């Protein structure tokens, strides 16, 4: 490659919109894109084991979800935001990722 041609630099991120850590990452990526960094998102299905109707939290699943949200909250930077509480329903994200190009889908 000639020295005058720079390779394309694009940050590729994989995430599931129902994941607290991915939500946190999206806020940090917003700052990068505002600074001119090229970003491409790739949708992934974090919980392929979920039923089509998703997961409604109960006494068995809620503690782990609350820990995950708390872990993400501990990483917040000033001005960052996360939901105040765990959502009642974790959606099945298969339909969302199925609309992505085949090379982007990771299960």
DOLUMTI-964909 format. One record per residue (C-alpha): residue number from 0; x, y, z; residue in three letters. Coordinates in nm, 4 decimals, padded with zeros to 6 digits. Example, Ala and Ser with C-alpha at 12.3 -4.5 7.8 and 13.67 -1.06 7.14 Angstrom:
<atoms>
<atom pos="0" u="01.2300" v="-00.4500" w="00.7800" code="Ala"/>
<atom pos="1" u="01.3670" v="-00.1060" w="00.7140" code="Ser"/>
</atoms>
This chain:
<atoms>
<atom pos="0" u="00.0000" v="00.0000" w="00.0000" code="Unk"/>
<atom pos="1" u="00.1448" v="00.3432" w="-00.0889" code="Unk"/>
<atom pos="2" u="00.2519" v="00.5519" w="00.2105" code="Unk"/>
<atom pos="3" u="00.0066" v="00.8270" w="00.1125" code="Unk"/>
<atom pos="4" u="-00.2958" v="00.5970" w="00.1556" code="Unk"/>
<atom pos="5" u="-00.4124" v="00.5323" w="00.5104" code="Unk"/>
<atom pos="6" u="-00.6059" v="00.2152" w="00.5848" code="Unk"/>
<atom pos="7" u="-00.9687" v="00.2618" w="00.6822" code="Unk"/>
<atom pos="8" u="-01.0053" v="00.2548" w="01.0588" code="Unk"/>
<atom pos="9" u="-01.3465" v="00.1630" w="01.1847" code="Unk"/>
<atom pos="10" u="-01.4327" v="00.0462" w="01.5328" code="Unk"/>
<atom pos="11" u="-01.6631" v="-00.2560" w="01.5116" code="Unk"/>
<atom pos="12" u="-01.8754" v="-00.3234" w="01.8194" code="Unk"/>
<atom pos="13" u="-02.0940" v="-00.6211" w="01.8946" code="Unk"/>
<atom pos="14" u="-02.3875" v="-00.5762" w="02.1286" code="Unk"/>
<atom pos="15" u="-02.7345" v="-00.6812" w="02.2330" code="Unk"/>
<atom pos="16" u="-02.9763" v="-00.3989" w="02.3072" code="Unk"/>
<atom pos="17" u="-03.1159" v="-00.5844" w="02.6105" code="Unk"/>
<atom pos="18" u="-02.7755" v="-00.6032" w="02.7879" code="Unk"/>
<atom pos="19" u="-02.6851" v="-00.3376" w="03.0508" code="Unk"/>
<atom pos="20" u="-02.3137" v="-00.3477" w="02.9608" code="Unk"/>
<atom pos="21" u="-02.3977" v="-00.2977" w="02.5928" code="Unk"/>
<atom pos="22" u="-02.6184" v="-00.0030" w="02.6860" code="Unk"/>
<atom pos="23" u="-02.3273" v="00.1446" w="02.8793" code="Unk"/>
<atom pos="24" u="-02.0929" v="00.0810" w="02.5856" code="Unk"/>
<atom pos="25" u="-02.3293" v="00.2607" w="02.3497" code="Unk"/>
<atom pos="26" u="-02.2994" v="00.5771" w="02.5586" code="Unk"/>
<atom pos="27" u="-01.9220" v="00.5632" w="02.5402" code="Unk"/>
<atom pos="28" u="-01.9352" v="00.4970" w="02.1684" code="Unk"/>
<atom pos="29" u="-02.1527" v="00.8068" w="02.1253" code="Unk"/>
<atom pos="30" u="-01.8624" v="01.0110" w="02.2621" code="Unk"/>
<atom pos="31" u="-01.6268" v="00.8434" w="02.0138" code="Unk"/>
<atom pos="32" u="-01.8533" v="00.9092" w="01.7155" code="Unk"/>
<atom pos="33" u="-01.8913" v="01.2712" w="01.8268" code="Unk"/>
<atom pos="34" u="-01.5099" v="01.2880" w="01.8180" code="Unk"/>
<atom pos="35" u="-01.5068" v="01.1615" w="01.4588" code="Unk"/>
<atom pos="36" u="-01.4344" v="00.7920" w="01.5137" code="Unk"/>
<atom pos="37" u="-01.6055" v="00.5683" w="01.2572" code="Unk"/>
<atom pos="38" u="-01.8162" v="00.3035" w="01.4301" code="Unk"/>
<atom pos="39" u="-02.0119" v="00.0078" w="01.2998" code="Unk"/>
<atom pos="40" u="-02.2484" v="-00.1869" w="01.5260" code="Unk"/>
<atom pos="41" u="-02.3088" v="-00.5578" w="01.4920" code="Unk"/>
<atom pos="42" u="-02.6169" v="-00.6953" w="01.6603" code="Unk"/>
<atom pos="43" u="-02.5797" v="-01.0176" w="01.8539" code="Unk"/>
<atom pos="44" u="-02.8268" v="-01.2307" w="02.0408" code="Unk"/>
<atom pos="45" u="-02.7040" v="-01.2390" w="02.4000" code="Unk"/>
<atom pos="46" u="-02.9643" v="-01.4911" w="02.5154" code="Unk"/>
<atom pos="47" u="-03.0506" v="-01.7302" w="02.2301" code="Unk"/>
<atom pos="48" u="-03.2014" v="-01.9680" w="02.4881" code="Unk"/>
<atom pos="49" u="-03.4975" v="-01.7378" w="02.5582" code="Unk"/>
<atom pos="50" u="-03.8469" v="-01.8305" w="02.4477" code="Unk"/>
<atom pos="51" u="-04.0049" v="-01.6257" w="02.1681" code="Unk"/>
<atom pos="52" u="-04.1976" v="-01.4223" w="02.4275" code="Unk"/>
<atom pos="53" u="-03.8781" v="-01.3286" w="02.6117" code="Unk"/>
<atom pos="54" u="-03.8162" v="-01.3675" w="02.9840" code="Unk"/>
<atom pos="55" u="-04.0282" v="-01.2198" w="03.2601" code="Unk"/>
<atom pos="56" u="-03.8145" v="-01.1944" w="03.5704" code="Unk"/>
<atom pos="57" u="-03.9118" v="-01.3911" w="03.8780" code="Unk"/>
<atom pos="58" u="-03.7495" v="-01.4631" w="04.2160" code="Unk"/>
<atom pos="59" u="-03.4989" v="-01.6930" w="04.0444" code="Unk"/>
<atom pos="60" u="-03.3830" v="-01.4596" w="03.7668" code="Unk"/>
<atom pos="61" u="-03.4233" v="-01.1124" w="03.9172" code="Unk"/>
<atom pos="62" u="-03.1185" v="-01.1221" w="04.1516" code="Unk"/>
<atom pos="63" u="-02.8769" v="-01.1981" w="03.8650" code="Unk"/>
<atom pos="64" u="-03.0313" v="-00.9251" w="03.6508" code="Unk"/>
<atom pos="65" u="-03.0023" v="-00.6771" w="03.9376" code="Unk"/>
<atom pos="66" u="-02.6356" v="-00.7725" w="03.9848" code="Unk"/>
<atom pos="67" u="-02.5686" v="-00.7214" w="03.6129" code="Unk"/>
<atom pos="68" u="-02.7293" v="-00.3769" w="03.6232" code="Unk"/>
<atom pos="69" u="-02.5365" v="-00.2925" w="03.9405" code="Unk"/>
<atom pos="70" u="-02.2087" v="-00.4014" w="03.7800" code="Unk"/>
<atom pos="71" u="-02.2788" v="-00.1768" w="03.4821" code="Unk"/>
<atom pos="72" u="-02.3817" v="00.1094" w="03.7110" code="Unk"/>
<atom pos="73" u="-02.0464" v="00.0817" w="03.8940" code="Unk"/>
<atom pos="74" u="-01.8735" v="00.1607" w="03.5631" code="Unk"/>
<atom pos="75" u="-02.0760" v="00.4736" w="03.4868" code="Unk"/>
<atom pos="76" u="-01.8856" v="00.7906" w="03.4189" code="Unk"/>
<atom pos="77" u="-02.0168" v="01.1350" w="03.5135" code="Unk"/>
<atom pos="78" u="-02.3214" v="01.2110" w="03.3012" code="Unk"/>
<atom pos="79" u="-02.3755" v="00.8456" w="03.2090" code="Unk"/>
<atom pos="80" u="-02.7159" v="00.6887" w="03.2596" code="Unk"/>
<atom pos="81" u="-02.8644" v="00.3459" w="03.3025" code="Unk"/>
<atom pos="82" u="-03.2208" v="00.2412" w="03.3773" code="Unk"/>
<atom pos="83" u="-03.3179" v="00.2927" w="03.7410" code="Unk"/>
<atom pos="84" u="-03.4346" v="-00.0668" w="03.7755" code="Unk"/>
<atom pos="85" u="-03.4250" v="-00.3983" w="03.5932" code="Unk"/>
<atom pos="86" u="-03.6840" v="-00.4170" w="03.3187" code="Unk"/>
<atom pos="87" u="-03.9659" v="-00.6620" w="03.3849" code="Unk"/>
<atom pos="88" u="-03.9154" v="-00.8303" w="03.0469" code="Unk"/>
<atom pos="89" u="-03.5952" v="-00.9359" w="02.8719" code="Unk"/>
<atom pos="90" u="-03.6907" v="-00.9450" w="02.5035" code="Unk"/>
<atom pos="91" u="-03.5994" v="-01.2227" w="02.2647" code="Unk"/>
<atom pos="92" u="-03.3682" v="-01.0360" w="02.0267" code="Unk"/>
<atom pos="93" u="-03.3462" v="-01.3005" w="01.7548" code="Unk"/>
<atom pos="94" u="-03.5828" v="-01.1096" w="01.5250" code="Unk"/>
<atom pos="95" u="-03.3732" v="-00.7930" w="01.5564" code="Unk"/>
<atom pos="96" u="-03.0449" v="-00.9643" w="01.4746" code="Unk"/>
<atom pos="97" u="-03.2000" v="-01.1683" w="01.1941" code="Unk"/>
<atom pos="98" u="-03.2413" v="-00.8447" w="00.9966" code="Unk"/>
<atom pos="99" u="-02.8667" v="-00.7814" w="01.0096" code="Unk"/>
<atom pos="100" u="-02.6408" v="-00.8955" w="00.7254" code="Unk"/>
<atom pos="101" u="-02.5395" v="-01.2593" w="00.7765" code="Unk"/>
<atom pos="102" u="-02.1763" v="-01.1692" w="00.8452" code="Unk"/>
<atom pos="103" u="-02.2917" v="-00.9496" w="01.1361" code="Unk"/>
<atom pos="104" u="-02.4923" v="-01.2112" w="01.3226" code="Unk"/>
<atom pos="105" u="-02.3052" v="-01.3948" w="01.5987" code="Unk"/>
<atom pos="106" u="-02.4803" v="-01.6425" w="01.8230" code="Unk"/>
</atoms>
